[in-house]
Amino acid sequence: MLVFLNIVLRMIFLSYQLGEVEVSNLTIIICAIFSSFTFIAVGVSSYKLYKSLINKDDSAS
């Protein structure tokens, strides 16, 4: 268990060199989470819009 925790902590605090900027692995994980959340939110919103265009309600007319 401690070995696994040690590996996870090392993965979180590793950093990547992007040109002159050093970016930590934790920053990349946070950006991926926010990007995934935004992608899912846009997908759900688009689905609801598409569904509302398909389902025409007769009570509105």
Rosetta silent file (secondary structure, phi, psi, omega in degrees, C-alpha in Angstrom):
SEQUENCE: MLVFLNIVLRMIFLSYQLGEVEVSNLTIIICAIFSSFTFIAVGVSSYKLYKSLINKDDSAS
SCORE:     score description
SCORE:     0.000 S_00000001
   1 L     0.000  -42.592  179.770    0.000    0.000    0.000 S_00000001
   2 H   -67.953  -32.706  178.075    2.794    2.404    0.848 S_00000001
   3 H   -65.673  -43.355  178.382    4.575    1.581   -2.388 S_00000001
   4 H   -62.676  -43.822  178.739    1.438    2.436   -4.376 S_00000001
   5 H   -62.779  -39.315  177.952    1.018    5.700   -2.456 S_00000001
   6 H   -63.940  -42.368  179.188    4.647    6.563   -3.080 S_00000001
   7 H   -64.738  -43.196  179.885    4.249    5.946   -6.824 S_00000001
   8 H   -63.660  -43.986  179.455    1.078    8.072   -6.973 S_00000001
   9 H   -64.051  -37.368  176.894    2.723   10.932   -5.089 S_00000001
  10 H   -66.268  -38.335  179.342    5.710   10.834   -7.421 S_00000001
  11 H   -66.667  -38.103 -178.868    3.409   10.926  -10.454 S_00000001
  12 H   -67.821  -40.191 -173.556    1.502   13.937   -9.083 S_00000001
  13 L   -96.856   10.064  171.801    4.597   15.979   -8.327 S_00000001
  14 L   -71.178  159.117  177.535    6.515   15.185  -11.503 S_00000001
  15 E  -134.040  151.323  179.698    6.967   18.067  -13.885 S_00000001
  16 E  -113.088  141.096  179.285    7.272   18.330  -17.631 S_00000001
  17 E   -92.587  113.110  177.223    9.506   20.740  -19.467 S_00000001
  18 E  -112.632   88.443 -174.560    7.553   22.586  -22.178 S_00000001
  19 L    69.739 -120.847  179.151   10.143   24.813  -23.757 S_00000001
  20 L   -94.006   -5.037 -176.696   11.248   27.208  -21.041 S_00000001
  21 E  -101.237  132.789  176.744    8.199   26.550  -18.869 S_00000001
  22 E  -102.560  119.500 -175.787    8.114   23.729  -16.350 S_00000001
  23 E  -112.624  129.931 -179.499    4.574   22.399  -15.830 S_00000001
  24 E   -77.930  157.403  179.496    3.730   20.056  -12.979 S_00000001
  25 H   -64.410  -33.964  178.728    1.750   16.883  -13.525 S_00000001
  26 H   -63.041  -39.258  177.289   -0.906   18.137  -11.099 S_00000001
  27 H   -63.842  -41.063  178.920   -1.497   21.181  -13.325 S_00000001
  28 H   -65.619  -39.858  178.572   -1.942   18.948  -16.355 S_00000001
  29 H   -64.881  -43.091  179.112   -4.419   16.749  -14.444 S_00000001
  30 H   -63.742  -43.177  177.876   -6.455   19.794  -13.326 S_00000001
  31 H   -63.178  -37.930  178.301   -6.556   21.156  -16.891 S_00000001
  32 H   -66.272  -38.851  178.469   -7.688   17.749  -18.170 S_00000001
  33 H   -65.201  -46.670  178.992  -10.497   17.610  -15.587 S_00000001
  34 H   -64.109  -39.304  178.768  -11.732   21.108  -16.492 S_00000001
  35 H   -65.126  -42.171  178.469  -11.510   20.323  -20.201 S_00000001
  36 H   -64.170  -42.195  178.605  -13.461   17.094  -19.738 S_00000001
  37 H   -61.423  -43.555  179.031  -16.124   18.872  -17.686 S_00000001
  38 H   -64.802  -42.951  179.463  -16.500   21.550  -20.380 S_00000001
  39 H   -61.233  -44.261  179.672  -16.674   18.945  -23.153 S_00000001
  40 H   -66.826  -40.745  179.973  -19.372   16.982  -21.309 S_00000001
  41 H   -63.359  -41.957  177.970  -21.364   20.161  -20.520 S_00000001
  42 H   -66.531  -39.276  177.827  -21.361   21.227  -24.177 S_00000001
  43 H   -62.700  -44.320  179.363  -22.388   17.716  -25.226 S_00000001
  44 H   -65.503  -42.868  179.581  -25.320   17.632  -22.801 S_00000001
  45 H   -63.317  -42.870  178.581  -26.420   21.115  -23.830 S_00000001
  46 H   -65.535  -39.204  178.440  -26.252   20.224  -27.528 S_00000001
  47 H   -63.204  -44.054  179.559  -28.199   17.022  -26.919 S_00000001
  48 H   -65.065  -38.416  177.610  -30.937   18.892  -25.065 S_00000001
  49 H   -64.451  -45.339  178.499  -31.144   21.486  -27.853 S_00000001
  50 H   -62.062  -42.872 -179.684  -31.371   18.774  -30.508 S_00000001
  51 H   -65.052  -37.677  179.365  -33.987   16.905  -28.488 S_00000001
  52 H   -70.232  -28.153  177.191  -36.091   20.059  -28.057 S_00000001
  53 H   -74.673  -32.399 -178.899  -36.019   20.661  -31.825 S_00000001
  54 H   -76.672  -44.413 -177.744  -37.180   17.110  -32.542 S_00000001
  55 L   -84.403  100.302  177.820  -39.954   16.998  -29.925 S_00000001
  56 L   -90.779  125.551 -178.186  -42.549   19.488  -31.103 S_00000001
  57 L   -92.563  126.174 -178.343  -45.119   20.204  -28.439 S_00000001
  58 H   -75.429  -21.517 -178.540  -48.692   20.762  -29.741 S_00000001
  59 H   -72.225  -17.677 -179.862  -49.751   22.726  -26.666 S_00000001
  60 H   -76.088  -22.642 -176.561  -47.426   25.610  -27.645 S_00000001
  61 L   -89.034    0.000    0.000  -49.396   26.373  -30.839 S_00000001
